[in-house]
Structures are given as C-alpha cells and as structure tokens.
Amino acid sequence: MVDKQFAYSFGDVTSGIQGPSGSISLSEKGIANEGISVEPAERVSTTYGADGSWMHSLHKAKGGKIRVRCMKNGKINGLLSKMFAGDQASSANTGQNVISVRNPVAGDNWTAIGCAFTGLPTTVYNVEGPALEWVFNIGMIDGVLGSGTPEIS
C-alpha cells in the first residue's frame, strides 16, 4: 500500500470569496496557471544591534495578502470587477469579504476574514494575453498546511 501522496493538482483546490457585494468561486474556469497565493504577513521580525546581537519580536497580527491570478479572457474578471465596484460604493462594504482556500487532498485549509480589494488589477495588452492579478489585503488569515497525504480507506 502506498503511504504517500506523490501528485498535486490545482483541480483539487476549492476557493471562494463572499461578502456584501457578492459571492464568487475562485477555483473554477478562468483561473490562470499561476493560480492563487496565500501570503501571511511576517509574524516574527528581527532587530540587530551594532555589536551583532539580535532581538526577535513576535507580532500577534495575522494579516497578509491573497493574490488571485485570472486569465485575461476569464469571465471571473468581470465578476470581481462588479464586486469591487460594490465594495467601493460604501465604506460599510469595504473589507467585509471572506476568502477560503482549501485543498482537501493535501489537507490544506485557509480562511481569511476582513478581506479588501487593493484595487483593479494592472492590465497589460500584449501578444501573449497575460494573467490579471487581483490582490486582497487581509485582516486575519488562519491556516493549516496538511501532511500532503490524505487518509486512504
């Protein structure tokens, strides 16, 4: 019996965003090969003294960023654009989104609350049809990385 998972597929990942301006799947058609990245903020910083001594500072904040890369021709860009416009219509809507990213095969599970669009993505028009990158500032990210080995019955 095989005791390790030797393959990975973005097809196993499920992700979505929901908030006052809508609810959108972020793991279906239109996501670019570059996919989704979860970037927790630095939680430990280090200060160095002139004599080479150091001090670590533990930060309790759990913020960060999530980046979603979409194909230029993916309809998800229009959906996110409408959601962004709704969030910008009132400060009551800004930063109220929740994003989840899960890979049940690997056991990874991320939940981000207090998610705010940083703006519309930089848009490039060229020969290759580049990905558009939507960036979200996150109030709090909680996550766990799994062992990469699902339990096999």
DSSP file (Angstrom, degrees, kcal/mol; ACC not computed):
  #  RESIDUE AA STRUCTURE BP1 BP2  ACC     N-H-->O    O-->H-N    N-H-->O    O-->H-N    TCO  KAPPA ALPHA  PHI   PSI    X-CA   Y-CA   Z-CA
    1    1 A M              0   0    0      0, 0.0     2,-0.3     0, 0.0     0, 0.0   0.000 360.0 360.0 360.0 137.3    0.0    0.0    0.0
    2    2 A V        -     0   0    0      1,-0.1     3,-0.0     2,-0.0     0, 0.0  -0.613 360.0-171.5 -78.1 131.4    1.3    3.5   -0.9
    3    3 A D        +     0   0    0     -2,-0.3     2,-0.3   148,-0.0    -1,-0.1   0.303  61.7  59.8-108.5   9.6    1.7    5.6    2.2
    4    4 A K  S    S-     0   0    0    145,-0.0     2,-0.6   144,-0.0   145,-0.1  -0.961  75.2-124.2-135.7 154.2    2.4    9.0    0.5
    5    5 A Q        +     0   0    0     -2,-0.3    -2,-0.0   143,-0.2   100,-0.0  -0.882  26.8 178.5 -94.5 118.9    0.7   11.3   -1.9
    6    6 A F        +     0   0    0     -2,-0.6     2,-0.3     2,-0.0    -1,-0.1   0.335  56.0  65.8-104.9   6.2    3.0   11.8   -4.9
    7    7 A A        -     0   0    0      2,-0.0     2,-0.4     0, 0.0    -2,-0.0  -0.918  55.4-164.4-129.9 154.7    0.8   14.0   -7.0
    8    8 A Y        -     0   0    0     -2,-0.3     2,-0.4    98,-0.0     3,-0.1  -0.991   7.3-177.1-133.7 142.5   -0.6   17.5   -6.8
    9    9 A S    >   -     0   0    0     -2,-0.4     3,-1.9     1,-0.1     4,-0.3  -0.980  29.1-148.2-142.1 129.7   -3.4   19.1   -8.8
   10   10 A F  G >  S+     0   0    0     -2,-0.4     3,-1.6     1,-0.3    -1,-0.1   0.756  99.1  75.4 -61.5 -22.4   -4.8   22.6   -8.7
   11   11 A G  G 3  S+     0   0    0      1,-0.3    -1,-0.3    -3,-0.1    16,-0.0   0.693  87.7  58.7 -62.3 -18.7   -8.0   20.8   -9.7
   12   12 A D  G <  S+     0   0    0     -3,-1.9     2,-0.3    91,-0.1    -1,-0.3   0.633  87.6  96.4 -82.8 -14.9   -8.2   19.6   -6.0
   13   13 A V    <   -     0   0    0     -3,-1.6     2,-0.4    -4,-0.3    90,-0.2  -0.584  53.8-169.3 -82.6 133.7   -8.2   23.2   -4.7
   14   14 A T  E     +A  102   0A   0     88,-2.8    88,-3.1    -2,-0.3     2,-0.3  -0.976  13.9 165.2-119.3 138.6  -11.5   24.9   -3.9
   15   15 A S  E     +A  101   0A   0     -2,-0.4    11,-2.6    86,-0.2    12,-0.8  -0.995   5.4 167.9-150.9 150.0  -11.6   28.6   -3.2
   16   16 A G  E     -AB 100  25A   0     84,-1.7    84,-2.2    -2,-0.3     2,-0.4  -0.991  21.6-143.2-158.4 161.3  -14.2   31.3   -3.0
   17   17 A I  E     +AB  99  24A   0      7,-2.6     7,-2.8    -2,-0.3     2,-0.4  -0.992  20.2 176.7-127.5 137.6  -14.9   34.9   -1.9
   18   18 A Q  E     +AB  98  23A   0     80,-2.2    80,-2.7    -2,-0.4     5,-0.2  -0.999  15.5 126.8-141.6 146.6  -18.1   36.1   -0.3
   19   19 A G  E >  S- B   0  22A   0      3,-2.6     3,-1.6    -2,-0.4    78,-0.1  -0.930  70.9 -56.6-171.8-168.7  -19.1   39.5    1.0
   20   20 A P  T 3  S+     0   0    0      0, 0.0     3,-0.1     0, 0.0    74,-0.1   0.708 128.9  48.6 -64.3 -19.7  -21.7   42.2    0.9
   21   21 A S  T 3  S-     0   0    0      1,-0.3     2,-0.3    72,-0.2    65,-0.1   0.301 122.8 -60.5-105.5   9.6  -21.2   42.7   -2.9
   22   22 A G  E <   -B   19   0A   0     -3,-1.6    -3,-2.6    64,-0.1     2,-0.3  -0.862  42.2 -95.7 145.7-177.9  -21.5   39.1   -3.9
   23   23 A S  E     +B   18   0A   0     -2,-0.3     2,-0.4    -5,-0.2    -5,-0.2  -0.982  36.6 176.6-143.0 126.3  -20.2   35.5   -3.8
   24   24 A I  E     -B   17   0A   0     -7,-2.8    -7,-2.6    -2,-0.3     2,-0.4  -0.994  30.1-126.5-138.0 135.9  -17.8   34.1   -6.4
   25   25 A S  E     -B   16   0A   0     -2,-0.4    -9,-0.3    -9,-0.2     3,-0.3  -0.683  19.2-169.6 -75.3 131.6  -16.0   30.8   -6.8
   26   26 A L  S    S+     0   0    0    -11,-2.6   -10,-0.2    -2,-0.4    -1,-0.1   0.291  76.5  59.5-104.6   7.9  -12.3   31.5   -7.3
   27   27 A S  S    S+     0   0    0    -12,-0.8    -1,-0.1     4,-0.0     2,-0.1   0.143  88.1  80.7-125.0  20.8  -11.3   28.0   -8.3
   28   28 A E  S >  S-     0   0    0      1,-0.3     3,-1.2    -3,-0.3    48,-0.0  -0.234  92.7 -25.1-108.2-158.1  -13.4   27.3  -11.4
   29   29 A K  T 3  S+     0   0    0      1,-0.2    -1,-0.3    -2,-0.1    47,-0.2  -0.137 118.7  39.8 -54.4 140.1  -12.9   28.4  -15.1
   30   30 A G  T 3  S+     0   0    0      1,-0.4    41,-3.1    -3,-0.1     2,-0.4   0.265  75.3 127.1 106.7 -10.3  -10.8   31.5  -15.7
   31   31 A I  E <   -C   70   0A   0     -3,-1.2    -1,-0.4    39,-0.3    39,-0.3  -0.662  56.7-128.0 -81.4 134.4   -8.1   31.0  -13.2
   32   32 A A  E >   -     0   0A   0     37,-2.4     3,-2.1    -2,-0.4    37,-0.2  -0.269  25.8-101.0 -76.3 164.7   -4.6   31.2  -14.7
   33   33 A N  E 3  S+     0   0A   0      1,-0.3    -1,-0.1     2,-0.1    -2,-0.0   0.790 121.3  66.6 -54.8 -29.2   -1.9   28.6  -14.3
   34   34 A E  E 3  S+     0   0A   0      1,-0.2    -1,-0.3    34,-0.0    36,-0.1   0.684  88.1 177.9 -71.4 -16.1   -0.3   30.9  -11.7
   35   35 A G  E <   -     0   0A   0     -3,-2.1    34,-2.4    34,-0.3     2,-0.4  -0.149  33.5 -28.8  64.5-139.2   -3.3   30.2   -9.5
   36   36 A I  E     -C   68   0A   0     32,-0.2     2,-0.4    -5,-0.1    32,-0.2  -0.944  50.4-162.4-123.3 135.7   -3.9   31.6   -6.1
   37   37 A S  E     -C   67   0A   0     30,-2.6    30,-2.4    -2,-0.4     2,-0.5  -0.979   7.3-155.0-123.9 139.2   -1.3   32.5   -3.4
   38   38 A V  E     -C   66   0A   0     -2,-0.4    28,-0.2    28,-0.2    -2,-0.0  -0.947  13.5-174.0-108.0 122.4   -1.8   33.0    0.3
   39   39 A E  E     -C   65   0A   0     26,-3.2    26,-2.0    -2,-0.5     3,-0.1  -0.784   8.1-158.8-124.4  86.6    0.8   35.3    1.8
   40   40 A P  E     -C   64   0A   0      0, 0.0    24,-0.3     0, 0.0    23,-0.1  -0.345  29.6-106.6 -61.9 144.4    0.6   35.5    5.6
   41   41 A A        -     0   0    0     22,-2.7     2,-0.2     1,-0.1   100,-0.0  -0.284  45.5 -82.8 -67.4 157.2    2.3   38.7    7.0
   42   42 A E        -     0   0    0      1,-0.2    -1,-0.1    -3,-0.1    21,-0.1  -0.435  43.8-175.6 -60.9 127.7    5.6   38.3    8.8
   43   43 A R        +     0   0    0      1,-0.2    16,-3.8    -2,-0.2     2,-0.4   0.609  69.2  44.7-104.8 -16.2    4.8   37.3   12.4
   44   44 A V  E     -G   58   0B   0     14,-0.2     2,-0.3    16,-0.0    -1,-0.2  -0.992  67.0-176.4-128.5 125.5    8.4   37.4   13.7
   45   45 A S  E     -G   57   0B   0     12,-2.2    12,-3.1    -2,-0.4     2,-0.4  -0.843  13.8-142.7-115.6 159.0   10.7   40.3   13.0
   46   46 A T  E     -G   56   0B   0     -2,-0.3     2,-0.4    10,-0.2    10,-0.2  -0.978   6.8-162.2-126.8 133.0   14.3   40.5   14.0
   47   47 A T  E     -G   55   0B   0      8,-2.7     8,-2.0    -2,-0.4     2,-0.4  -0.931  13.3-151.7-110.9 135.7   16.3   43.6   15.1
   48   48 A Y  E     -G   54   0B   0     -2,-0.4     6,-0.2     6,-0.2     2,-0.2  -0.879   5.1-139.9-112.1 140.5   20.1   43.6   15.0
   49   49 A G    >   -     0   0    0      4,-3.0     3,-1.8    -2,-0.4     6,-0.0  -0.494  29.4-108.1 -89.6 164.1   22.4   45.5   17.2
   50   50 A A  T 3  S+     0   0    0      1,-0.3    -1,-0.1    -2,-0.2    -2,-0.0   0.763 120.3  54.9 -62.4 -25.6   25.7   47.2   16.1
   51   51 A D  T 3  S-     0   0    0      2,-0.0    -1,-0.3     1,-0.0     3,-0.1   0.383 125.2 -99.4 -90.3   4.4   27.6   44.5   18.1
   52   52 A G  S <  S+     0   0    0     -3,-1.8    -2,-0.1     1,-0.3     2,-0.0   0.382  80.0 134.5  95.0  -4.6   25.8   41.6   16.3
   53   53 A S        -     0   0    0     -5,-0.1    -4,-3.0     1,-0.0    -1,-0.3  -0.304  37.8-156.3 -71.6 165.0   23.3   40.9   19.0
   54   54 A W  E     -G   48   0B   0     -6,-0.2     2,-0.4    -3,-0.1    -6,-0.2  -0.937  16.4-158.3-142.0 163.4   19.7   40.3   18.0
   55   55 A M  E     -G   47   0B   0     -8,-2.0    -8,-2.7    -2,-0.3     2,-0.4  -0.970  12.9-147.7-143.8 126.9   16.2   40.5   19.3
   56   56 A H  E     -G   46   0B   0     -2,-0.4     2,-0.5   -10,-0.2   -10,-0.2  -0.786  10.4-157.9 -92.9 138.3   13.2   38.7   17.9
   57   57 A S  E     -G   45   0B   0    -12,-3.1   -12,-2.2    -2,-0.4     2,-0.6  -0.975   6.7-147.7-118.6 121.9    9.8   40.4   18.1
   58   58 A L  E     -G   44   0B   0     -2,-0.5     2,-0.4   -14,-0.2   -14,-0.2  -0.779  12.4-155.4 -89.4 122.3    6.6   38.2   17.9
   59   59 A H        -     0   0    0    -16,-3.8    -2,-0.0    -2,-0.6     0, 0.0  -0.834  10.3-156.5 -99.4 134.5    3.7   40.1   16.3
   60   60 A K        +     0   0    0     -2,-0.4    -1,-0.1     2,-0.0   -17,-0.1   0.633  61.0 109.6 -83.3 -15.0    0.2   38.9   17.2
   61   61 A A        -     0   0    0      1,-0.1    -2,-0.1   -19,-0.1    79,-0.1  -0.321  49.7-166.1 -62.7 144.9   -1.3   40.3   14.0
   62   62 A K        +     0   0    0     77,-0.5    79,-3.4   -22,-0.0    -1,-0.1  -0.100  40.8 127.9-124.1  33.8   -2.4   37.7   11.5
   63   63 A G        +     0   0    0     77,-0.3   -22,-2.7   -21,-0.1     2,-0.3   0.103  19.4 131.8 -76.0-166.7   -2.9   39.8    8.4
   64   64 A G  E     -CD  40 138A   0     74,-1.2    74,-2.5   -24,-0.3     2,-0.3  -0.993  46.4 -76.0 157.1-155.4   -1.4   39.3    4.9
   65   65 A K  E     -CD  39 137A   0    -26,-2.0   -26,-3.2    -2,-0.3     2,-0.4  -0.978  19.3-156.3-139.6 151.0   -2.4   39.2    1.2
   66   66 A I  E     -CD  38 136A   0     70,-1.8    70,-2.4    -2,-0.3     2,-0.5  -1.000  12.9-161.6-125.4 133.8   -4.1   36.8   -1.1
   67   67 A R  E     -CD  37 135A   0    -30,-2.4   -30,-2.6    -2,-0.4     2,-0.5  -0.963   3.5-168.2-117.5 129.6   -3.4   37.0   -4.8
   68   68 A V  E     -CD  36 134A   0     66,-2.7    66,-3.0    -2,-0.5     2,-0.6  -0.977   8.1-157.0-118.6 120.6   -5.8   35.5   -7.4
   69   69 A R  E     - D   0 133A   0    -34,-2.4   -37,-2.4    -2,-0.5     2,-0.3  -0.876  14.2-174.5-104.5 121.8   -4.4   35.3  -11.0
   70   70 A C  E     -CD  31 132A   0     62,-3.1    62,-3.2    -2,-0.6   -39,-0.3  -0.867  30.6-105.5-117.4 145.5   -7.1   35.1  -13.7
   71   71 A M  E >   - D   0 131A   0    -41,-3.1     3,-2.0    -2,-0.3     6,-0.3  -0.416  34.5-118.4 -63.8 144.9   -6.8   34.6  -17.4
   72   72 A K  T 3  S+     0   0    0     58,-0.6    -1,-0.1    57,-0.4    59,-0.1   0.838 114.6  45.1 -55.4 -36.1   -7.4   37.9  -19.3
   73   73 A N  T 3  S+     0   0    0     56,-0.1    -1,-0.3     4,-0.0     2,-0.3   0.322  86.0 119.8 -93.7   9.0  -10.4   36.3  -21.1
   74   74 A G    X   -     0   0    0     -3,-2.0     3,-1.6   -44,-0.3     4,-0.5  -0.561  64.1-138.9 -76.5 134.4  -11.9   34.7  -18.0
   75   75 A K  T 3> S+     0   0    0     -2,-0.3     4,-1.6     1,-0.3     3,-0.4   0.680  95.6  80.7 -65.4 -15.2  -15.4   35.9  -17.0
   76   76 A I  H 3> S+     0   0    0      1,-0.2     4,-2.8   -47,-0.2    -1,-0.3   0.807  82.6  63.2 -61.0 -29.1  -14.3   35.9  -13.4
   77   77 A N  H <> S+     0   0    0     -3,-1.6     4,-2.4    -6,-0.3    -1,-0.2   0.917 103.5  47.0 -62.1 -42.9  -12.6   39.3  -14.1
   78   78 A G  H  > S+     0   0    0     -4,-0.5     4,-2.1    -3,-0.4    -1,-0.2   0.892 112.7  49.6 -64.8 -39.3  -16.0   40.9  -14.8
   79   79 A L  H  X S+     0   0    0     -4,-1.6     4,-2.1     2,-0.2    -2,-0.2   0.927 113.6  44.9 -65.5 -44.9  -17.5   39.3  -11.7
   80   80 A L  H  X S+     0   0    0     -4,-2.8     4,-2.8     1,-0.2    -2,-0.2   0.871 110.4  55.7 -66.6 -35.9  -14.6   40.5   -9.5
   81   81 A S  H  X S+     0   0    0     -4,-2.4     4,-2.3    -5,-0.2    -2,-0.2   0.910 109.4  46.1 -62.3 -42.5  -14.8   44.0  -11.1
   82   82 A K  H  X S+     0   0    0     -4,-2.1     4,-2.2     2,-0.2    -1,-0.2   0.892 112.9  50.1 -66.0 -39.6  -18.5   44.2  -10.2
   83   83 A M  H  X S+     0   0    0     -4,-2.1     4,-2.3     2,-0.2    -2,-0.2   0.912 110.1  50.6 -65.1 -41.6  -17.8   43.0   -6.7
   84   84 A F  H  X S+     0   0    0     -4,-2.8     4,-1.9     2,-0.2    -2,-0.2   0.919 109.3  50.9 -59.8 -45.3  -15.0   45.6   -6.3
   85   85 A A  H  X S+     0   0    0     -4,-2.3     4,-0.9     1,-0.2    -1,-0.2   0.901 110.3  49.7 -61.5 -41.1  -17.3   48.4   -7.5
   86   86 A G  H  < S+     0   0    0     -4,-2.2     3,-0.5     1,-0.2     4,-0.5   0.890 110.2  50.2 -63.6 -39.7  -19.9   47.3   -4.9
   87   87 A D  H >< S+     0   0    0     -4,-2.3     3,-0.6     1,-0.2     7,-0.3   0.832 110.4  50.7 -67.6 -31.1  -17.3   47.3   -2.2
   88   88 A Q  H 3< S+     0   0    0     -4,-1.9    -1,-0.2     1,-0.2    -2,-0.2   0.639  91.9  77.8 -80.2 -15.1  -16.2   50.8   -3.2
   89   89 A A  T 3< S+     0   0    0     -4,-0.9     2,-0.3    -3,-0.5    -1,-0.2   0.770 108.7  11.9 -67.3 -25.6  -19.8   52.2   -3.2
   90   90 A S    X>  -     0   0    0     -3,-0.6     3,-1.7    -4,-0.5     4,-1.1  -0.989  63.3-132.2-153.6 141.0  -19.7   52.4    0.6
   91   91 A S  T 34 S+     0   0    0     -2,-0.3    -1,-0.1     1,-0.3    -2,-0.1   0.726 107.0  70.7 -64.8 -19.1  -17.2   52.2    3.4
   92   92 A A  T 34 S+     0   0    0      1,-0.2    -1,-0.3    -3,-0.0    -5,-0.1   0.756 103.2  42.4 -66.4 -23.4  -19.6   49.9    5.1
   93   93 A N  T X4 S+     0   0    0     -3,-1.7     3,-1.5    -6,-0.3    -2,-0.2   0.731  89.5 104.0 -93.3 -25.6  -18.8   47.3    2.4
   94   94 A T  T 3< S+     0   0    0     -4,-1.1    22,-0.1    -7,-0.3    -6,-0.0  -0.357  92.2   5.3 -66.4 131.2  -15.0   47.7    2.2
   95   95 A G  T 3  S+     0   0    0     20,-0.3    -1,-0.3    -2,-0.1    21,-0.2   0.672  95.1 113.0  75.1  18.4  -13.0   45.0    3.9
   96   96 A Q    <   +     0   0    0     -3,-1.5    20,-0.1    18,-0.2     2,-0.1   0.304  45.9 113.0-103.5   8.3  -16.0   42.8    4.7
   97   97 A N  E     - E   0 115A   0     18,-1.6    18,-2.5   -78,-0.1    17,-0.6  -0.435  51.7-150.7 -84.2 156.3  -15.2   39.9    2.4
   98   98 A V  E     -AE  18 113A   0    -80,-2.7   -80,-2.2    15,-0.2     2,-0.4  -0.993  10.5-167.1-124.1 131.4  -14.2   36.4    3.5
   99   99 A I  E     -AE  17 112A   0     13,-2.4    13,-3.0    -2,-0.4     2,-0.4  -0.971   1.6-169.3-120.5 134.6  -11.9   34.2    1.3
  100  100 A S  E     -AE  16 111A   0    -84,-2.2   -84,-1.7    -2,-0.4     2,-0.4  -0.960   5.5-175.2-121.2 143.5  -11.4   30.5    1.7
  101  101 A V  E     +AE  15 110A   0      9,-2.1     9,-2.8    -2,-0.4     2,-0.4  -0.981  14.7 172.1-136.0 122.2   -8.8   28.3    0.0
  102  102 A R  E     -AE  14 109A   0    -88,-3.1   -88,-2.8    -2,-0.4     7,-0.2  -0.983  25.9-175.5-135.9 143.6   -8.8   24.6    0.6
  103  103 A N  E  >> - E   0 108A   0      5,-2.2     4,-2.1    -2,-0.4     5,-1.5  -0.813   9.1-177.3-131.1  92.5   -7.1   21.5   -0.8
  104  104 A P  T  45S+     0   0    0      0, 0.0    -1,-0.1     0, 0.0   -91,-0.1   0.761  80.4  59.7 -65.5 -24.3   -8.7   18.5    0.9
  105  105 A V  T  45S+     0   0    0    -93,-0.2   -92,-0.0     1,-0.2  -100,-0.0   0.925 116.9  31.0 -68.8 -43.3   -6.4   16.0   -0.8
  106  106 A A  T  45S-     0   0    0     -3,-0.3    42,-2.4    43,-0.1    43,-0.3   0.680 110.9-119.5 -85.8 -19.3   -3.3   17.7    0.8
  107  107 A G  T  <5 +     0   0    0     -4,-2.1     2,-0.2     1,-0.3    -2,-0.1   0.585  60.0 150.0  89.6  11.3   -5.2   18.7    4.0
  108  108 A D  E   < +E  103   0A   0     -5,-1.5    -5,-2.2    37,-0.2     2,-0.3  -0.560  18.3 176.5 -79.5 142.7   -4.5   22.5    3.5
  109  109 A N  E     +EF 102 144A   0     35,-2.4    35,-1.9    -2,-0.2     2,-0.4  -0.897   4.4 176.1-152.2 116.1   -7.2   24.9    4.8
  110  110 A W  E     -EF 101 143A   0     -9,-2.8    -9,-2.1    -2,-0.3     2,-0.4  -0.970   5.6-176.1-122.9 136.5   -7.0   28.7    4.8
  111  111 A T  E     -EF 100 142A   0     31,-2.7    31,-2.7    -2,-0.4     2,-0.5  -0.997   5.7-171.2-130.0 128.5   -9.7   31.1    5.9
  112  112 A A  E     -EF  99 141A   0    -13,-3.0   -13,-2.4    -2,-0.4     2,-0.3  -0.977   3.4-174.5-122.4 127.4   -9.2   34.9    5.5
  113  113 A I  E     +EF  98 140A   0     27,-2.5    27,-2.0    -2,-0.5    26,-1.1  -0.820  63.9  37.4-117.9 160.3  -11.5   37.5    7.1
  114  114 A G  E    S+     0   0A   0    -17,-0.6    25,-0.6    -2,-0.3     2,-0.4   0.916  77.8 176.2  68.0  43.3  -11.6   41.2    6.7
  115  115 A C  E     -EF  97 138A   0    -18,-2.5   -18,-1.6    -3,-0.2     2,-0.4  -0.696   8.8-176.3 -90.0 128.5  -10.6   41.0    3.0
  116  116 A A  E     - F   0 137A   0     21,-2.7    21,-2.6    -2,-0.4     2,-0.1  -0.982  28.7-118.7-125.7 133.3  -10.4   44.2    1.0
  117  117 A F  E     - F   0 136A   0     -2,-0.4    19,-0.2    19,-0.2     3,-0.1  -0.446  15.1-150.5 -59.5 137.3   -9.7   44.6   -2.7
  118  118 A T        -     0   0    0     17,-2.5     2,-0.3     1,-0.4    -1,-0.2   0.660  61.4 -75.1 -83.5 -16.0   -6.5   46.7   -3.1
  119  119 A G  S    S-     0   0    0     16,-0.4    -1,-0.4     3,-0.0    16,-0.4  -0.907  70.4 -37.7 150.7-175.2   -7.9   48.0   -6.4
  120  120 A L  S    S-     0   0    0     -2,-0.3     3,-0.1    -3,-0.1     2,-0.1  -0.463  73.2 -98.3 -71.5 152.3   -8.4   46.9  -10.0
  121  121 A P        -     0   0    0      0, 0.0     2,-0.3     0, 0.0    13,-0.1  -0.360  37.8 -98.0 -72.0 152.5   -5.6   44.7  -11.4
  122  122 A T        -     0   0    0     11,-0.4     2,-0.5    -3,-0.1    11,-0.4  -0.540  44.4-149.8 -62.6 130.8   -2.9   46.1  -13.6
  123  123 A T        -     0   0    0     -2,-0.3     2,-0.4     9,-0.1     9,-0.1  -0.938  14.9-172.8-116.4 124.5   -4.0   45.3  -17.1
  124  124 A V        -     0   0    0     -2,-0.5     2,-0.6     7,-0.1    -2,-0.0  -0.942  10.3-156.8-115.6 134.3   -1.5   44.7  -19.9
  125  125 A Y        +     0   0    0     -2,-0.4     2,-0.2     4,-0.1    -2,-0.0  -0.950  40.0 125.6-110.0 114.6   -2.5   44.3  -23.5
  126  126 A N  S >  S-     0   0    0     -2,-0.6     3,-0.5     4,-0.0    -2,-0.0  -0.830  71.4 -76.3-152.2-169.6    0.2   42.3  -25.5
  127  127 A V  T 3  S+     0   0    0     -2,-0.2    -1,-0.0     1,-0.2    -2,-0.0   0.838 119.7  50.0 -67.3 -36.1    0.7   39.3  -27.7
  128  128 A E  T 3  S-     0   0    0     -3,-0.0    -1,-0.2     0, 0.0    -3,-0.0   0.613  99.8-124.6 -85.2 -14.1    0.6   36.6  -25.0
  129  129 A G    <   -     0   0    0     -3,-0.5   -57,-0.4   -57,-0.1   -56,-0.1   0.997  35.9-144.1  64.8  73.5   -2.7   37.6  -23.2
  130  130 A P        -     0   0    0      0, 0.0   -58,-0.6     0, 0.0     2,-0.2  -0.100  13.3 -98.4 -70.6 165.4   -1.3   37.9  -19.7
  131  131 A A  E     -D   71   0A   0    -60,-0.2     2,-0.5   -59,-0.1   -60,-0.2  -0.513  29.6-131.1 -77.1 149.8   -3.0   37.0  -16.4
  132  132 A L  E     -D   70   0A   0    -62,-3.2   -62,-3.1    -2,-0.2     2,-0.6  -0.888  18.8-145.9 -99.7 135.5   -4.7   39.7  -14.4
  133  133 A E  E     -D   69   0A   0     -2,-0.5     2,-0.5   -11,-0.4   -11,-0.4  -0.900   8.2-162.7-110.1 115.1   -3.7   39.6  -10.7
  134  134 A W  E     -D   68   0A   0    -66,-3.0   -66,-2.7    -2,-0.6     2,-0.4  -0.829  12.5-160.2 -92.9 127.5   -6.3   40.6   -8.1
  135  135 A V  E     -D   67   0A   0     -2,-0.5   -17,-2.5   -16,-0.4   -16,-0.4  -0.916   6.5-167.5-115.9 135.7   -4.8   41.4   -4.8
  136  136 A F  E     -DF  66 117A   0    -70,-2.4   -70,-1.8    -2,-0.4     2,-0.4  -0.979  16.3-140.4-122.2 130.5   -6.6   41.4   -1.4
  137  137 A N  E     -DF  65 116A   0    -21,-2.6   -21,-2.7    -2,-0.4     2,-0.4  -0.755  27.1-147.2 -82.9 136.7   -5.4   42.9    1.8
  138  138 A I  E     -DF  64 115A   0    -74,-2.5   -74,-1.2    -2,-0.4   -23,-0.2  -0.894  20.3-161.1-115.0 133.3   -6.4   40.6    4.6
  139  139 A G  E    S+     0   0A   0    -26,-1.1   -77,-0.5   -25,-0.6     2,-0.3   0.920  84.4   1.2 -72.7 -46.2   -7.3   41.5    8.2
  140  140 A M  E     - F   0 113A   0    -27,-2.0   -27,-2.5   -79,-0.1     2,-0.5  -0.962  61.3-167.7-149.6 128.2   -6.7   38.0    9.6
  141  141 A I  E     - F   0 112A   0    -79,-3.4     2,-0.4    -2,-0.3   -29,-0.2  -0.965   5.5-176.2-113.8 127.8   -5.6   34.7    8.0
  142  142 A D  E     + F   0 111A   0    -31,-2.7   -31,-2.7    -2,-0.5     2,-0.3  -0.991  20.3 155.8-118.3 132.3   -5.9   31.4    9.8
  143  143 A G  E     - F   0 110A   0     -2,-0.4     2,-0.4   -33,-0.2   -33,-0.2  -0.988  30.1-160.1-153.9 162.0   -4.5   28.4    8.1
  144  144 A V  E     - F   0 109A   0    -35,-1.9   -35,-2.4    -2,-0.3     2,-0.5  -0.990  16.7-142.2-142.6 135.8   -3.1   24.9    8.4
  145  145 A L        -     0   0    0     -2,-0.4   -37,-0.2   -37,-0.2   -38,-0.1  -0.860  25.2-136.6 -96.7 130.7   -1.0   23.0    5.9
  146  146 A G        -     0   0    0     -2,-0.5   -39,-0.2   -43,-0.1   -38,-0.1  -0.118  25.3-101.0 -78.5 179.8   -1.8   19.3    5.8
  147  147 A S        -     0   0    0      2,-0.2   -40,-0.2     1,-0.1    -1,-0.1   0.587  48.0-121.4 -77.8 -10.8    0.6   16.4    5.6
  148  148 A G  S    S+     0   0    0    -42,-2.4  -143,-0.2     1,-0.1   -41,-0.2   0.444  87.8  98.3  82.3  -1.5    0.1   16.1    1.9
  149  149 A T        -     0   0    0    -43,-0.3    -2,-0.2  -145,-0.1    -1,-0.1  -0.909  64.9-150.7-123.3 103.1   -1.1   12.5    2.5
  150  150 A P        -     0   0    0      0, 0.0     2,-0.4     0, 0.0   -45,-0.1  -0.371  31.5-100.2 -69.2 151.0   -4.9   12.0    2.6
  151  151 A E        -     0   0    0     -2,-0.0     2,-0.5     2,-0.0  -148,-0.0  -0.590  38.5-149.1 -71.7 126.2   -6.2    9.2    4.7
  152  152 A I              0   0    0     -2,-0.4    -1,-0.0     1,-0.1    -3,-0.0  -0.855 360.0 360.0-102.7 128.6   -6.9    6.3    2.5
  153  153 A S              0   0    0     -2,-0.5    -1,-0.1     0, 0.0    -2,-0.0   0.459 360.0 360.0 -89.1 360.0   -9.7    3.9    3.5
